[in-house]
Amino acid sequence: MSLKSKLSLSLAAVTLLTPAVVFAADGAPANKYDTFEGLAIAAGLAIGLAALGGALGQGRATAAALEGISRNPGAAGRIQTPMILGLALIESLVLFAFLIAFLLMGKITALT
């Protein structure tokens, strides 16, 4: 089994099992800490998946840029600038997920 199919399978399992964990109780939660568990899981998944996706995207973009530069060294200046811009945009998405994780953790502390 390839790495891509393993990642897809684990992402599908997490996606399918998370609602079951978060919404396991029928009716009102038994105590106020049941909702905290769901928010904590969501915060952890948000930053974990964002970091994983960002790292994979940055690695792929860098590898493609280096391959293009190695094939045509004269185009290094035209390849490097868009690559750095793309890496900055990928990193901004990871930072947005980090912000969302902090907001979810803030909800947990506000509810206590």
N, C-alpha and C positions, 0 to 999 in steps of 0.2 A: 504494500500500500504506500502510495507516495505521500510526501509531506503535505501537499496541497489537499489531498482527499482526507487526510487525518485532521487537518485544521478545519475543513468544511464539516466533517462529521462531529467534531467536538463543539463547534459553534452551533450546529443544529441541535445537539443535545442540550447545551446550555440554554438556548432559546426556547426549547420545548419544556424544559424542567423548571425554569425560573418562575413562570406564572403559577405552577403547581405549588412551589414553595411559598411564594408571596401570598397567594390567595387560598391557602390550604384550609383555613378555618371558615365555617359557614356562619353567616351573620356577623355580629360585632366581634372584634377581637377579644379574647379572654382577658388580656391585660394590655396596657398601652405599649408594651415592649414588642408586641407582635408586628406592629407597623414599622418599628425601628429596624427590625431584621430585614424587611424588604427594601427599605431605603439604603441600608448598609450594603446589601448585596448589589443593588443597582449602582451605587457609587463605586464599588470595587470593580464591577464589570465595565463601567464606563471608562475608567482610567486604564484598566488592563487591556481591553480591546483596542482602545485608541492608541496606546503605546505599541501594541503588537502591529496594528495596521500601519501606523506611522513608520515604524522601523522597517517593515517589509517594503513600503513604498519608497522610502529614502534609499534603501539598499538597491532596489531595482532601478531607480532613476540614476543613481550614481554609477552603477554598473553599465547602464546604457550609454551614459555620457562618456565614460572612460573608454568604452569600446569604440564609440564614434571618434574620439580624439586619437586613439591608437590607429584607426584606419586612415584618418586624414589629419595629421598633426597641424596642418595649416589652418584648420577650422576651429582650433582650440578656443580662441577668443569668442567666436560666435556660438559655441556650444556651452562654454562655461557660464556665461551670464544667465541664459534661460534656466540652466540647471540649478544655479544658486537661488533664483527666484522661485522655481518649483519646490526646492527643498524648504524654503522659508514658508511657502503656502502649506506644505504638508505639516510642518512643525506647528503652524498656527492652528490647524485642526486638532492636533494633540493637546495644545494649550487650552482650546475651547472645551475639550472633554475633561481636562483637569479642573477647569472652572466649574463645569457642571457637577463634577464629583464633590468639589468644595461646597457648592450650593446645596446638594443633597445632604451632606454632612451637617450643614448649617440648619437644615430642616429638622434633623434628628435632635440637635441640641436645643432647638426652639421648642420642640414638642415635649421635652423632658421637664 
